[in-house]
Amino acid sequence: MAQKLTVCVLFGGQSSEHEVSRISAVSVIKNLDKEKYDIVMIGITKKGKWLMYQGPVDKIETGEWENGHVARAMISPDGTINGIVKLSVDENTDELTATTAKIDVVFPVLHGLYGEDGTVQGLFELAQIPYVGSGILASSVSMDKIYAKLVFKDAQIPQAQWEVVYKYELDAIEKVVERIESCFEYPCFIKPSNAGSSVGVTKAHNRQELEKGLVLAAQHDRKILVEEFINGREIECSVLGNLNPKASVVGEIIPGREFYDYDAKYNDDTSQLLIPAALPEETANKVKQYAVSAYKALDCAGLSRVDFFVHKETDEVFINEINTMPGFTSISMYPKLWEASGISYPELLDQLIALAMKRE
């Protein structure tokens, strides 16, 4: 039997998607083949502490993991995780010990800022440890919706019209509102440039909602993206690979709310996922083509989920955004699309780890 790889699953983080990351990590840990991998679990608290965790997996999802079975953790350039302050070994002893675990690859199940934006990727590069997902540049540019849009524009991938607003401009918010109203009709969307899971996103139907949306987005980022409304179906496509990526079947989200916001994604069971999406073959193929084109244009690696709008009347395809570390929860679209394409969740994890180990 081949020697087991030691996989470090990194979860939590300091972003607004901390809780989603924990849920995704539990799904990943439970679906990793224990015959192939030894698993080291490291959580990052909301305050930024890195803690090596050795307790029950289910307590990661609830947040109870921080209360015991943890040690301060540090990643070393030789590929080791050093537990330097053991807080508890088990419930029956107060003995303090140190733990060292050699790792072969990191699976950073982190969503949003300080996890999906190139920051931890830079740490792994410095430590010379292979990791699942895109590199520093692709991660950071993909996370920033505004810069990603510039890349999509250069790659000639159709997208909605958009305007950039900076936080400091809101000191004269009346002028900003007038500028936006001269560009778009209502409704329009307001988004923080660097945020995920629809955190801080508003669909504004009038001037009052636009002002509130701008203020809300500014709480999450100094750069704000305002986009025209596309009367479209919400379509998603998963991409897998390094130099020769491939696209999954295409799926559709039917939100249980007016749009697919944070609550619709994680707290509302009325939203529906349709796999495959009921699209004409030509339209579905165009979505796949644009998904791979966007992936290559941003120099992504490993995985991404690419989101689109397909106009309800014309079937025109518009790219919305790309996610370099999409959700891995039991209801997440990324693994479900690959399952529908013939790749099971455990096999998908095997492929992602193999892609990380041989990334060129």
Phi, psi and chi 1 to 4 in degrees:
 res  aa     phi    psi   chi1   chi2   chi3   chi4
   1 MET       -  137.9  179.5  179.8  -69.8      -
   2 ALA   -63.9  150.4      -      -      -      -
   3 GLN   -65.8  140.0 -175.2  176.0   -3.6      -
   4 LYS   -66.7  146.3  -76.5 -174.4  176.6 -178.8
   5 LEU   -91.7  143.6  -70.9  175.3      -      -
   6 THR   -97.1  117.9  -62.3      -      -      -
   7 VAL  -106.6  125.8  179.8      -      -      -
   8 CYS   -94.3  113.9  170.9      -      -      -
   9 VAL   -92.7  116.8  176.8      -      -      -
  10 LEU  -103.7  128.7 -170.1   61.4      -      -
  11 PHE  -140.9  170.0   62.9   87.0      -      -
  12 GLY    91.1 -117.0      -      -      -      -
  13 GLY    98.2  175.7      -      -      -      -
  14 GLN  -102.2    9.5  -65.6  176.5  -93.2      -
  15 SER   -88.2  174.5   81.0      -      -      -
  16 SER   -70.1   -6.5   55.1      -      -      -
  17 GLU  -103.9   23.7  -62.0  174.9   84.1      -
  18 HIS   -54.4  -48.7  175.6   96.7      -      -
  19 GLU   -66.3  -39.6  -71.2   78.5   10.0      -
  20 VAL   -63.2  -39.6  179.9      -      -      -
  21 SER   -59.3  -42.2  167.2      -      -      -
  22 ARG   -64.2  -40.9  -63.6 -158.8  -41.5 -103.6
  23 ILE   -65.5  -43.6  -60.5  170.0      -      -
  24 SER   -60.0  -43.2  -70.3      -      -      -
  25 ALA   -63.0  -39.6      -      -      -      -
  26 VAL   -61.1  -42.3  169.1      -      -      -
  27 SER   -62.9  -42.7  -67.4      -      -      -
  28 VAL   -62.9  -48.8  169.0      -      -      -
  29 ILE   -60.0  -43.4  -67.5  165.6      -      -
  30 LYS   -69.0  -25.7  -72.5 -176.8  174.8 -179.6
  31 ASN   -98.2   -6.8  -79.2  -80.4      -      -
  32 LEU   -70.1  134.2  -78.7  168.2      -      -
  33 ASP   -71.3  112.7 -171.7  -22.2      -      -
  34 LYS   -69.7  -14.7  -52.2  -52.2 -176.2  -69.3
  35 GLU   -77.5  -20.4  -62.4  -64.6  -41.0      -
  36 LYS  -104.4  -26.4  -62.9  178.1 -178.7  177.4
  37 TYR  -132.4  140.5  -49.9  109.6      -      -
  38 ASP   -95.6  137.3  -70.8  -39.3      -      -
  39 ILE  -113.6  127.5  -58.7  170.3      -      -
  40 VAL  -108.3  126.5  173.0      -      -      -
  41 MET  -106.1  123.3  -61.2  177.3  -71.7      -
  42 ILE  -127.5  126.4  -67.3 -175.1      -      -
  43 GLY  -109.0  144.7      -      -      -      -
  44 ILE  -108.6  121.5  -56.3  174.2      -      -
  45 THR   -74.0  168.7   70.0      -      -      -
  46 LYS   -64.2  -21.2  -70.3 -176.8  177.3  180.0
  47 LYS   -91.7    0.6  -66.9 -176.1  177.8  179.6
  48 GLY    95.1    7.8      -      -      -      -
  49 LYS   -78.4  136.2  -69.1 -176.9  179.1  179.1
  50 TRP   -97.1  119.0  -70.3   50.5      -      -
  51 LEU  -126.3  127.5  -58.9  175.0      -      -
  52 MET   -80.2  126.9 -176.5  173.8  168.8      -
  53 TYR  -114.2  136.9  176.2   62.3      -      -
  54 GLN  -130.8   21.8  -64.9  176.1  -57.6      -
  55 GLY  -101.5 -166.6      -      -      -      -
  56 PRO   -60.0  136.4  -22.4   33.3      -      -
  57 VAL   -62.8  -38.3  173.3      -      -      -
  58 ASP   -62.4  -23.3  -72.0  -23.6      -      -
  59 LYS   -74.2  -11.5  -70.3 -170.1  174.9 -177.7
  60 ILE   -67.0  -45.5  -66.1  174.4      -      -
  61 GLU   -64.1  -39.4 -176.8  169.2  -18.2      -
  62 THR   -78.9  -17.0   63.7      -      -      -
  63 GLY    93.0   -4.8      -      -      -      -
  64 GLU   -70.9  -13.5  -61.6  173.7   89.9      -
  65 TRP   -57.6  -29.3   71.4  -83.3      -      -
  66 GLU   -69.3  -15.7  -67.9 -174.0   37.3      -
  67 ASN   -85.3   -7.4  -61.8  -32.3      -      -
  68 GLY  -176.5  170.6      -      -      -      -
  69 HIS    58.2   37.9  -62.5   77.2      -      -
  70 VAL  -128.3  157.4  -64.6      -      -      -
  71 ALA  -140.5  148.2      -      -      -      -
  72 ARG   -58.8  139.2  -60.7 -109.6 -179.8  176.7
  73 ALA  -123.7  148.2      -      -      -      -
  74 MET  -143.2  135.1  176.7  178.6   66.1      -
  75 ILE   -93.0  128.8  -65.8 -177.8      -      -
  76 SER  -106.9  154.8  -58.9      -      -      -
  77 PRO   -61.3  -19.5  -25.6   35.4      -      -
  78 ASP   -86.4    9.7   61.7   -5.6      -      -
  79 GLY    82.8   24.0      -      -      -      -
  80 THR  -109.7  151.1   59.7      -      -      -
  81 ILE  -104.9  118.3  -63.6  -69.8      -      -
  82 ASN  -102.6  114.1  -61.7  -42.5      -      -
  83 GLY   -82.0  105.7      -      -      -      -
  84 ILE   -98.5  -17.0   44.9 -177.6      -      -
  85 VAL  -137.4  105.1 -179.7      -      -      -
  86 LYS   -80.9  119.0 -169.5   72.2  176.6  177.3
  87 LEU   -87.8  -31.5  -59.5 -177.0      -      -
  88 SER  -162.7  146.1   67.8      -      -      -
  89 VAL   -97.6  -52.0  177.8      -      -      -
  90 ASP  -151.9  179.5   58.0   47.8      -      -
  91 GLU   -75.3  -10.0  -62.9  175.1   -4.5      -
  92 ASN  -105.4    3.0  -59.2  -45.5      -      -
  93 THR  -142.0  151.3  178.5      -      -      -
  94 ASP  -106.1   10.4  -66.7  -33.5      -      -
  95 GLU   -64.3  134.2 -178.8 -177.7   -1.6      -
  96 LEU  -101.6  128.7  -60.5  178.1      -      -
  97 THR  -136.2  169.6   60.5      -      -      -
  98 ALA  -110.2  147.1      -      -      -      -
  99 THR  -129.7  136.6  -59.0      -      -      -
 100 THR  -125.4  130.6  -61.7      -      -      -
 101 ALA  -129.5  125.0      -      -      -      -
 102 LYS   -79.6  132.4  176.7   73.7  169.8   65.2
 103 ILE  -118.8  151.5   62.9  169.9      -      -
 104 ASP  -104.5  -32.0  -63.5  -60.1      -      -
 105 VAL  -155.1  146.4   60.4      -      -      -
 106 VAL  -106.2  135.4  177.4      -      -      -
 107 PHE  -110.6   95.1 -160.5  133.6      -      -
 108 PRO   -80.9   90.5   28.9  -29.6      -      -
 109 VAL   -83.5   64.9 -169.4      -      -      -
 110 LEU  -120.2  132.7  -59.6  169.9      -      -
 111 HIS  -114.3  139.8  -51.8  -50.0      -      -
 112 GLY    86.7 -159.6      -      -      -      -
 113 LEU   -60.5  149.4  -68.0  172.9      -      -
 114 TYR    61.0   27.1  -46.5  121.0      -      -
 115 GLY  -160.7  -40.8      -      -      -      -
 116 GLU  -111.2    5.7 -163.7  178.0  -10.6      -
 117 ASP  -111.1   13.9   61.6   -9.4      -      -
 118 GLY    97.3   -9.5      -      -      -      -
 119 THR   -70.4  -55.8   48.8      -      -      -
 120 VAL   -70.6  -28.3  -64.0      -      -      -
 121 GLN   -60.6  -38.1  -72.1   76.4   14.6      -
 122 GLY   -63.9  -37.9      -      -      -      -
 123 LEU   -62.2  -44.2  173.8   62.5      -      -
 124 PHE   -66.8  -35.3  -56.9  142.8      -      -
 125 GLU   -63.0  -45.0  -66.5  -76.9   -7.0      -
 126 LEU   -63.1  -37.9  -72.4  170.3      -      -
 127 ALA   -81.8   -4.9      -      -      -      -
 128 GLN    57.8   44.4  -60.4  177.5   32.1      -
 129 ILE  -114.5  127.0  -57.3  173.0      -      -
 130 PRO   -60.5  148.5  -20.9   32.5      -      -
 131 TYR  -147.3  152.0   56.6   93.3      -      -
 132 VAL   -75.8  134.8  171.4      -      -      -
 133 GLY   107.5 -174.3      -      -      -      -
 134 SER   -72.6  161.1  -67.8      -      -      -
 135 GLY   -78.5 -169.3      -      -      -      -
 136 ILE   -61.7  -54.5  -59.9  168.3      -      -
 137 LEU   -64.4  -50.0 -179.5   65.1      -      -
 138 ALA   -61.2  -39.2      -      -      -      -
 139 SER   -64.8  -46.5  -62.8      -      -      -
 140 SER   -69.9  -42.8   60.3      -      -      -
 141 VAL   -68.2  -40.2  174.7      -      -      -
 142 SER   -65.9  -33.8  -62.9      -      -      -
 143 MET   -68.6  -32.5 -175.5   70.7 -156.3      -
 144 ASP   -89.3  103.8 -168.6  -47.6      -      -
 145 LYS   -57.5  -34.9  -64.6  179.5  178.8   65.3
 146 ILE   -67.8  -47.2  -68.7  169.5      -      -
 147 TYR   -69.8  -33.3  -79.7   95.4      -      -
 148 ALA   -61.8  -39.1      -      -      -      -
 149 LYS   -63.6  -35.7  -77.9 -173.7  168.4  -65.2
 150 LEU   -63.7  -38.4  -66.4  172.2      -      -
 151 VAL   -68.2  -44.1  174.7      -      -      -
 152 PHE   -59.2  -39.6  -61.1  152.6      -      -
 153 LYS   -62.2  -44.5 -179.9 -180.0  179.0 -179.4
 154 ASP   -65.4  -32.4 -173.8   69.1      -      -
 155 ALA   -82.9    1.6      -      -      -      -
 156 GLN    59.8   42.8  -61.2 -177.7  -15.6      -
 157 ILE  -100.4  122.1  -57.6  172.9      -      -
 158 PRO   -59.6  142.2  -21.6   32.6      -      -
 159 GLN  -152.4  167.3   56.5 -171.8  -38.5      -
 160 ALA   -67.8  156.8      -      -      -      -
 161 GLN   -68.6  149.4  -63.4  -61.6  -50.3      -
 162 TRP  -151.5  157.7   50.0  -79.5      -      -
 163 GLU  -134.5  149.2  -77.6  -72.9  -41.7      -
 164 VAL  -104.8  135.2 -179.7      -      -      -
 165 VAL  -125.2  133.0  175.7      -      -      -
 166 TYR   -97.6  148.6  -70.9   91.0      -      -
 167 LYS   -54.8  -40.6 -174.8  175.3 -177.6  177.3
 168 TYR   -63.5  -24.7   72.8   85.5      -      -
 169 GLU   -67.8  -18.9  -66.1 -177.7   88.3      -
 170 LEU   -72.4   -7.8  -60.5 -173.2      -      -
 171 ASP   -62.7  -25.1  -68.2  -21.9      -      -
 172 ALA  -122.3   63.2      -      -      -      -
 173 ILE   -63.3  -26.8 -165.0  167.4      -      -
 174 GLU   -62.2  -40.1  -62.9   83.3    2.1      -
 175 LYS   -67.0  -38.8  -69.3 -175.5  178.1 -180.0
 176 VAL   -62.6  -45.6  173.3      -      -      -
 177 VAL   -61.7  -42.2  168.2      -      -      -
 178 GLU   -62.4  -39.6  -70.6  174.6    1.6      -
 179 ARG   -65.0  -44.3  171.6  157.7   61.3   91.6
 180 ILE   -63.9  -43.0  -62.9  -57.2      -      -
 181 GLU   -65.9  -25.1  -71.2  179.7  -25.6      -
 182 SER   -77.0  -17.5   70.0      -      -      -
 183 CYS   -96.5  -40.0  -64.6      -      -      -
 184 PHE  -130.0  153.3  -50.6  124.2      -      -
 185 GLU   -89.3  161.0  -63.9 -179.0   -6.8      -
 186 TYR   -81.7  147.1  -69.2  108.2      -      -
 187 PRO   -79.8  163.9   30.2  -35.0      -      -
 188 CYS  -143.3  164.8   62.1      -      -      -
 189 PHE  -108.1  141.2  -82.1   95.1      -      -
 190 ILE  -120.6  129.0  -53.5  102.2      -      -
 191 LYS  -138.7  143.6  -53.9  174.3 -179.5  178.9
 192 PRO   -64.4  141.4  -12.7   25.7      -      -
 193 SER   -67.1  -33.9 -172.4      -      -      -
 194 ASN  -118.8   87.4  -71.9  -86.6      -      -
 195 ALA  -166.6  159.0      -      -      -      -
 196 GLY  -131.2 -179.1      -      -      -      -
 197 SER    55.6   27.1  -70.6      -      -      -
 198 SER    61.3   23.6  -62.3      -      -      -
 199 VAL   -69.2  130.0  172.4      -      -      -
 200 GLY    76.7   13.4      -      -      -      -
 201 VAL   -93.9  139.3  175.5      -      -      -
 202 THR  -131.3  139.4  -60.5      -      -      -
 203 LYS  -102.2  109.2 -176.0  178.6 -179.2 -179.3
 204 ALA   -95.5  128.5      -      -      -      -
 205 HIS  -102.7  -10.2  -58.7   80.4      -      -
 206 ASN  -158.9  178.9   51.7   52.0      -      -
 207 ARG   -62.2  -42.3  175.1  172.9  -71.1 -161.3
 208 GLN   -61.5  -44.3 -176.7  179.1   17.8      -
 209 GLU   -68.0  -33.2  -69.4 -179.3    0.8      -
 210 LEU   -62.9  -46.6  174.2   58.0      -      -
 211 GLU   -61.5  -45.9  -69.9 -178.5   -2.3      -
 212 LYS   -62.9  -39.2  -72.3 -176.9  177.8  179.7
 213 GLY   -65.0  -39.6      -      -      -      -
 214 LEU   -63.6  -43.4  -69.9  167.5      -      -
 215 VAL   -64.9  -42.1  171.7      -      -      -
 216 LEU   -62.9  -47.7  174.4   62.0      -      -
 217 ALA   -60.8  -36.2      -      -      -      -
 218 ALA   -67.2  -18.2      -      -      -      -
 219 GLN   -73.5  -16.8  -65.8  173.5    9.7      -
 220 HIS  -109.7  -19.0  -63.4  -84.6      -      -
 221 ASP  -162.5  154.7 -164.9    7.6      -      -
 222 ARG   -83.3  -12.7   68.2 -178.9 -174.6   86.4
 223 LYS  -112.6  132.6  -69.4 -172.1  -62.9 -176.1
 224 ILE  -123.2  135.2  -57.4  163.3      -      -
 225 LEU  -106.1  127.5  179.1   68.3      -      -
 226 VAL  -115.6  127.6 -176.5      -      -      -
 227 GLU  -124.5  150.0  -66.6  178.2  -55.4      -
 228 GLU   -68.5  152.4   71.6  166.6  -34.5      -
 229 PHE   -80.3  129.6  169.4   69.3      -      -
 230 ILE  -107.3  123.4  -60.8  -69.1      -      -
 231 ASN   -76.3   74.7 -177.3   26.3      -      -
 232 GLY  -128.4  162.6      -      -      -      -
 233 ARG   -82.5  145.5  -61.2  159.7   62.7 -179.4
 234 GLU   -91.0  112.0  -59.8 -158.1   25.9      -
 235 ILE  -118.7  139.9  -56.3  -63.9      -      -
 236 GLU  -132.8  150.1  -61.4 -172.5  -12.1      -
 237 CYS  -139.9  134.2 -177.2      -      -      -
 238 SER   -94.8  142.1  -64.1      -      -      -
 239 VAL  -123.3  141.6 -178.4      -      -      -
 240 LEU  -139.0  131.5  175.7   69.1      -      -
 241 GLY   137.5  174.4      -      -      -      -
 242 ASN  -108.8  -94.6  -72.6  -14.6      -      -
 243 LEU   -75.3  -27.5  -64.8  178.7      -      -
 244 ASN  -124.7   71.2  -62.3  -64.2      -      -
 245 PRO   -70.1  155.4   27.5  -35.3      -      -
 246 LYS  -127.8  154.5   55.7 -175.1  178.0 -179.2
 247 ALA  -104.0  146.8      -      -      -      -
 248 SER   -81.9 -178.3   69.5      -      -      -
 249 VAL   -63.3  164.7  -60.8      -      -      -
 250 VAL  -100.2  138.2  174.2      -      -      -
 251 GLY  -117.9  162.2      -      -      -      -
 252 GLU  -126.5  141.0  178.7  173.6    6.1      -
 253 ILE  -106.7  128.2  -65.2  168.6      -      -
 254 ILE  -110.4  100.1  -58.9  179.2      -      -
 255 PRO   -64.6  146.1  -16.7   30.4      -      -
 256 GLY   -81.0   -5.9      -      -      -      -
 257 ARG  -123.1 -174.0  -61.9  171.0  179.4 -118.9
 258 GLU   -62.7  -35.8 -174.2  174.5    6.2      -
 259 PHE  -145.7  169.3   71.1   97.5      -      -
 260 TYR   -81.7   75.3 -157.0   42.2      -      -
 261 ASP   -87.3 -172.9   61.4    5.7      -      -
 262 TYR   -59.2  -47.2 -174.9   93.9      -      -
 263 ASP   -64.8  -38.2  -75.9  -28.6      -      -
 264 ALA   -64.6  -31.8      -      -      -      -
 265 LYS   -76.3  -38.9  -70.7  178.3  178.9  178.2
 266 TYR  -123.0  -18.8  -55.7  112.9      -      -
 267 ASN  -119.8   -5.8  -59.2  -36.1      -      -
 268 ASP  -121.4  113.6 -174.0  -14.4      -      -
 269 ASP   -85.6   11.0   60.1    6.0      -      -
 270 THR   -87.1  -13.3   62.0      -      -      -
 271 SER   -70.2  148.7  -63.8      -      -      -
 272 GLN  -123.0  144.0  -60.3  177.8   53.6      -
 273 LEU  -110.6  122.7  -53.9 -176.8      -      -
 274 LEU  -108.5  115.7  -59.7 -178.1      -      -
 275 ILE  -131.8  118.4  -56.3  173.4      -      -
 276 PRO   -76.9  161.7   28.7  -34.5      -      -
 277 ALA   -68.2  144.3      -      -      -      -
 278 ALA   -82.1   75.4      -      -      -      -
 279 LEU  -118.8  152.3  -68.8  173.4      -      -
 280 PRO   -57.3  145.4  -22.4   32.7      -      -
 281 GLU   -55.6  -40.2 -177.4  177.6    2.0      -
 282 GLU   -61.9  -41.1 -179.8 -178.5   -4.0      -
 283 THR   -68.8  -43.9  -55.5      -      -      -
 284 ALA   -60.7  -40.7      -      -      -      -
 285 ASN   -66.3  -34.4  -72.7  -23.1      -      -
 286 LYS   -66.7  -40.2 -171.5  174.2  -67.9 -174.7
 287 VAL   -58.8  -46.6  168.9      -      -      -
 288 LYS   -61.2  -43.5  -67.1 -179.3 -175.9 -178.8
 289 GLN   -61.2  -47.4  174.2 -167.7  -25.4      -
 290 TYR   -66.1  -34.6  -74.9  148.5      -      -
 291 ALA   -62.8  -46.1      -      -      -      -
 292 VAL   -68.3  -38.6  171.4      -      -      -
 293 SER   -62.6  -43.4  -65.1      -      -      -
 294 ALA   -64.0  -42.4      -      -      -      -
 295 TYR   -58.9  -47.0 -169.6   89.5      -      -
 296 LYS   -69.8  -39.3  -71.8 -177.1  173.6 -179.2
 297 ALA   -61.6  -33.7      -      -      -      -
 298 LEU   -90.5   -1.9  -72.7  160.5      -      -
 299 ASP    60.9   42.6 -164.9   28.1      -      -
 300 CYS   -73.4  163.2  -67.2      -      -      -
 301 ALA  -145.4  151.3      -      -      -      -
 302 GLY    80.6  -75.9      -      -      -      -
 303 LEU  -157.3  157.0   73.4  160.7      -      -
 304 SER  -164.6  154.0  -73.4      -      -      -
 305 ARG  -113.1  129.0 -167.7 -164.9   70.6 -124.1
 306 VAL  -111.8  128.7 -167.1      -      -      -
 307 ASP  -107.1  140.7  -58.6  -15.5      -      -
 308 PHE  -135.4  163.6  -64.2   87.7      -      -
 309 PHE  -113.8  135.2  -64.5  118.7      -      -
 310 VAL  -114.2  116.3  172.4      -      -      -
 311 HIS   -56.4  132.8 -160.5  -75.9      -      -
 312 LYS   -67.4  -23.0  -68.6  179.9  179.0  179.0
 313 GLU  -104.2  -36.5  -63.0  174.3   -1.1      -
 314 THR  -105.9  -13.1   66.6      -      -      -
 315 ASP    66.0   14.6  -83.2  -14.5      -      -
 316 GLU   -64.2  144.9  -70.1  178.7  -84.8      -
 317 VAL  -106.3  129.8  177.7      -      -      -
 318 PHE  -128.4  127.9  -59.8   88.1      -      -
 319 ILE   -73.6  141.2 -168.0  167.7      -      -
 320 ASN  -102.3  -62.2 -178.7   23.2      -      -
 321 GLU  -162.4  173.0   61.7 -176.8   27.1      -
 322 ILE  -126.1  142.1 -170.5  167.2      -      -
 323 ASN  -122.2  114.3  -61.2  -90.1      -      -
 324 THR   -82.2  -15.9   54.3      -      -      -
 325 MET  -136.4   77.5 -172.3   52.5   69.2      -
 326 PRO   -69.3  168.3   26.1  -34.0      -      -
 327 GLY   -59.8  144.2      -      -      -      -
 328 PHE  -122.1   25.1  -92.0   90.2      -      -
 329 THR   -70.5  173.4   70.8      -      -      -
 330 SER   -64.7  -18.5   59.1      -      -      -
 331 ILE  -111.1    7.9   61.4  170.1      -      -
 332 SER   -72.2  146.1  -67.0      -      -      -
 333 MET   -69.5  -37.1 -173.4   68.7  101.3      -
 334 TYR   -55.6  -58.3 -173.2   85.7      -      -
 335 PRO   -67.8  -30.4   20.3  -30.3      -      -
 336 LYS   -66.5  -37.7  -78.2 -174.6  169.3  -66.7
 337 LEU   -65.2  -38.3  -72.9  173.2      -      -
 338 TRP   -73.2  -32.6  -78.8  117.3      -      -
 339 GLU   -61.1  -41.5 -175.1  176.8   12.7      -
 340 ALA   -69.2  -19.3      -      -      -      -
 341 SER   -93.5    3.1  -57.9      -      -      -
 342 GLY   101.4    9.1      -      -      -      -
 343 ILE  -117.0  115.5  -58.0  177.3      -      -
 344 SER   -69.5  163.8   68.4      -      -      -
 345 TYR   -57.1  -51.8 -162.8  132.4      -      -
 346 PRO   -59.8  -39.8  -25.3   36.3      -      -
 347 GLU   -66.3  -37.1 -175.5 -176.6   -6.0      -
 348 LEU   -60.9  -43.8  177.4   61.5      -      -
 349 LEU   -62.8  -40.4  -62.2  179.0      -      -
 350 ASP   -57.8  -45.9  -72.3  -15.0      -      -
 351 GLN   -65.9  -39.5  -69.1 -162.6   30.1      -
 352 LEU   -64.7  -40.4  -71.1  170.4      -      -
 353 ILE   -67.3  -41.5  -70.7  168.5      -      -
 354 ALA   -62.9  -39.9      -      -      -      -
 355 LEU   -64.3  -37.0  -72.3  165.8      -      -
 356 ALA   -66.8  -37.9      -      -      -      -
 357 MET   -72.9  -24.1  -63.0  -66.0  -69.7      -
 358 LYS  -117.9   18.1   65.9 -179.4 -177.7 -178.9
 359 ARG   -60.8  135.1 -170.6  172.9   61.0  179.7
 360 GLU  -103.2      -  -60.8  173.2   -5.9      -
